[in-house]
Amino acid sequence: MDIVLITAVIASLFLVIGAAEPLAARLRLPYSVILALLGILIGAGAIFFLRTDLTDALNPVAEAILGLPIRSNVFLYVFLPTLIFQATLGMNLRRMLDDWVPILVLAVVAVVVATLVVGYALALVSPLPLAACLLIGAIVSTTDPSAVVSIFRSISAPQRLARIIEGESLLNDAAAIALFGLFMSFVMLGVPNPALGDALAQFPLLIGGGAVTGWVAARLAVWVMALFERYVLAQISISVALPYLAYIGAEQSIGASGVIAVVAAGLTLNLTAPGRLPPQAWTQLREVWDLLAHWGGALIFILAALLIPRLMEEIRLTDLGLIGVVVAAAIAARGLILFGLMPLLSVTRLSPVVERPYRVAILWGGLRGAVTLALALAVTESVRVPLEVKRLVGILATGFALFTLLVQGTTLRSVIRWLGLDRLSPIDRALARQVVAVALQTVRADVSRTAENYELSRDIVRAEAKQFGDTLEAAVKAAEDGGEILDRDRITLGLIALAGAERDTILARVRDRMISARLAEQILSDSDRLIEAARSGGRSGYNRAARRAIGYGPTFRIAVWLRNRLRISAPLARVTADRFELLLTQRLILRDLGRFLDQRLRRIHGRRVTDLLQELLSRRVERMETALEGLRLQYPGYAEELERRFLRRTALRLEEAEYGAMREDGLIGAELHTVLLQDLGARRAAAEGRPPLDLTLRRAELVQRLPLFADLDETTRKRLGRALVAQFADAGDVILRKDHPARSVYFVASGAVELETAGQTWRLGQGEMFGQMAVLMQKPRRTEVRTIAPTTFLVLDEFRFRRFLRRSPALRQAVRQAAEKRGMDLSALLSEDDSATKD
C-alpha cells in the first residue's frame, strides 16, 4: 500500500482526535463515546464507498482505511502498555492505599464474578463450549471508567469515590486480560470444559510472575535514570522503553501476565522516581506520558471502532438474543458486587460508604470499548480457534461494547440528572459562596497593587473600585448569610478552606523547591486527606486526619522490627529522617495559616468560628512541636542541620529569582544567565542531600542525660553506653508480658510507658526504668508494660545491671523509691549490693 496514502490517513485520524474533544463537550457526551461513533462512521463509510458503484474516486482512500495494519498485537503490544503505564503514573498511590480493599474487590473479585456469571449464563443458552463462554466473560469484564469519572468530577462527587473507580479500572483491565490469556489457552488447546479449580490455580502464577518482572525492570530503570541526572531527555526516553520491555519480558520470557508487569513497573516508578529524579525531570516525564496516553487512547478507540462494521457483518437473528444474555449477565454481575458486597464492606469498615445513587451511576457507567474490542479481535485472528467460536466471540463482544457505548454512554448524563447527583448540597452551595468571597478579597488586593504600580487615573480607579467593592460586599454578604447553614457546618466550611489553603501553600513550596521531592507527594497526600476528612467528618474527621499525618505508620513498625530483631538500622534511620523533615516542613506551613485565618476567613465566618478554627490550628501546632521535641531529644543537632538545609534552599530560590529579574531587565546576557544557572544547579544538587542520621551514635549522650547515671564517672559512663542496647517501639506495643522470666532492665530514653499489675497502673516517662524488681527478686514478672507513645529504650541485661547497681548510689536509690511506690521491700537485696560495694 502507498506509504503516502497511509500517512495521510493516519494524519487525518489525528484531525478527528482533535475535533472529538470539543464535539464531546458540545454534545455533552463522554469523549470515548464520540471517538467510537466517529470510528464506526469512518469504517462504515469506507465499506460503503468501496462496495458502491456511485463513485470510484474514493476507492483508494477507502482501501487505505480498511487496509490499515490493524491487528490485535498492535493493540496489545503498542497501545495497551501506554494506557496502563500512564494511568499508574497519574495515581496518588498513598491515597489509593487508603482504599485498597474496595479497589481490589471491585477489580479482582468483580472481574472473576463477571467472568463466571457471563460464562455460565452463555453456556446454558448457546452452543459454545464452556471454555469459550468463559473466554467471552473475561473479554467483557474489562471496564472503561473515564465517562463516569469525568461526570463525577464535573458534579463535585467525593474525590475518594472517583479515586476508587480509577484504581479499580487499572487493576480490572490487568485481571481481565490475565483471565483472558488463561481461557484463550484452553480454547486453542481444544479443552471444552476446563476444571475451574485448575484454571484459577494458574492465576496466581500469572499475577506473581508479572509483578516481579515489572518491579525488577522498574528498579533497574530508576537506577539508570538516576545515573543520567542532568539529562532529562535521556531519562524520559528510558521511561518510554520501560513498559514495553516489561510487557514483552513477562509475556515471552516467563509466560506471565504482561499487563501485570506494566502495572507493577508503573507503580514502582511512581513510588521511587520522585525521590531519585530532579523535580523538573519528573514533571516533564509525566507530561510526555500524558500526551502519549491521550494519543494512544484516542487511536485505540478509533482504530478498534473501525473494525466494528467488519466484525458485525455476519450477525444473525439468534445472535441478538445471545447479546442480550451477555448484557443482562454482565450488568447483574456488576450489580451483585455494587449492591451486595460493597455494603457488606462498608458495614465492616473495610470500605467507605458509597451512597445508592453513586452505585447506580457506577453500574450504568461501566462502559466497554477499546480493550474489549482488541481482545475480541485477538480471538478472531487466531488460526487455532474454531471458526464458529471466532464468529460468535467477535459478534458478542462487539455487540456488548456497542450497547454500553451507544445506550449506556449516551444516557449516562440523563441518569446522573435523574438520580439528583447534578445538584449541589446545601453545604456545597455555601462552600461555593465562600470560595467566591475569599477569591474576590484576593483579587481586590491585587487590583489595588496593579493600579498603584501603573499610576492609573484616579477617577478610573475610583469608579472601578466602587463597582468591584459592591460586588465584593454582595459576595461576602451571601457567604455570611446562608441561613440554612448550621454553626457546625460553618466550622466544617472553615476547616475545608483552611485545609485548601494548606494545600496551596504546600504546592507553592514544592514549586520553589523548598520541600524535597522525596516528601512532596506524602505531604500533598496528607493535605488531600485533611480536605476529604473535613468534608465527610467535620471537626472530628479533620482532627483524626491531622493526628494521622504525624503518627507512625506501618513503614515505621516494619523498620523498628528490622532494627530490634535483625539489627538492620538503615530503614529506621531513613524513616526517622523523613519524619524529622516532615515535621519541620509541616510546622513552617502551619505557621503561615494563621494569617490566612485572620485576613480571609474572619470576615466571612465571624470572630467566634474563626477563634475556634484558630484553636484547632494551635492544637495541631502543639502536637507537631511535641513530636518534634521528642525527636530532638533523641537526636540533638539533627533538626538544626535540617533547618540549615531549609535556609540554604530558600537562599538558592531567591538567588535564582534575582538572576531571572536581572536577565529580564537586560543587566546580564543569555550566556551569563545560563552559566549562573548551571552553577546554581550544582549548588542546589548539593543542598538536596540530607545529613545522615546514625541511630547508634547517640547512646552515650542519652546515658549522660539520664539522672540515674549522673554520679558515674566518665569511664564508667562510656562503658555503660557500650553495654546498653537501643530498642524502639511504637505506641501500643507490649514490651513486657506477665509471667515471663526477667532477664533485662529497661530505661526510657524518650516516650512513655504504662505498667499494669494487680489492677493498678503507673505511667513512666523519660529517665525512668522498669523491669529491675523482677531481676532483683529472681521471679517471673507480674507486670505488663505497654507503650503509650513512640518510645526509645536503653536495655541492660541482668548481669550488667547488677554490676552497675553496685557502682551507682543514685541507681540504688531510684530502685528503692520505685519499690516503695509499689509497696515492695527490696532493702535486703539492696543492702547486699551496698555491702559488695564497700568490700
Secondary structure, 3 states (H helix, E strand, C coil): CCHHHHHHHHHHHHHHHHHHHHHHHHHCCCHHHHHHHHHHHHHHHHHHHHHCCCCCCCHHHHHHHHCCCCCHHHHHHHHHHHHHHHHHHCCCHHHHHHCHHHHHHHHHHHHHHHHHHHHHHHHHHCCCCHHHHHHHHHHHCCCECHHHHHHHHHCCCCHHHHHHHHHHHHHHHHHHHHHHHHHHHHHHHCCCCCCHHHHHHCHHHHHHHHHHHHHHHHHHHHHHHHHCCCCHHHHHHHHHHHHHHHHHHHHHHCCCCHHHHHHHHHHHHHHHHHHHCCHHHHHHHHHHHHHHHHHHHHHHHHHHHHCHHHHCCCCCHHHHHHHHHHHHHHHHHHHHHHHHHHHHHHHCCCCCCCCHHHHHHHHHCCECCHHHHHHHHHHHHCCCCCHHHHHHHHHHHHHHHHHHHHHHHHHHHHHHHHCCCCCCCHHHHHHHHHHHHHHHHHHHHHHHHHHHHHCCCHHHHHHHHHHHHHHHHHHHHHHHHCCCCCHHHHHHHHHHHHHHHHHHHHHHHHHCCCCCHHHHHHHHHHHHHHHHHHHHHHHHHHHHHHHHHCCCCHHHHHHHHHHHHHCCCHHHHHHHHHHHHHHHHHHHHHHHHHHHHHHHHHHHHHHHHHHHHHHHHHHHHHHHHHHHHHHHHHCCCHHHHHHHHHHHHHHHHHHHHHHHHHHHCCCCCHHHHHHHHHHHHHHHHHHHCCCCCCCCCCHHHHHHHCHHHCCCCHHHHHHHHHHCEEEEECCCCEEECCCCCCCEEEEEEECCEEEEECCEEEEECCCCEECHHHHHHCCCCCCEEEECCCEEEEEEEHHHHHHHHHHCHHHHHHHHHHHHHCCCCCHHHHHHHHHHHHC
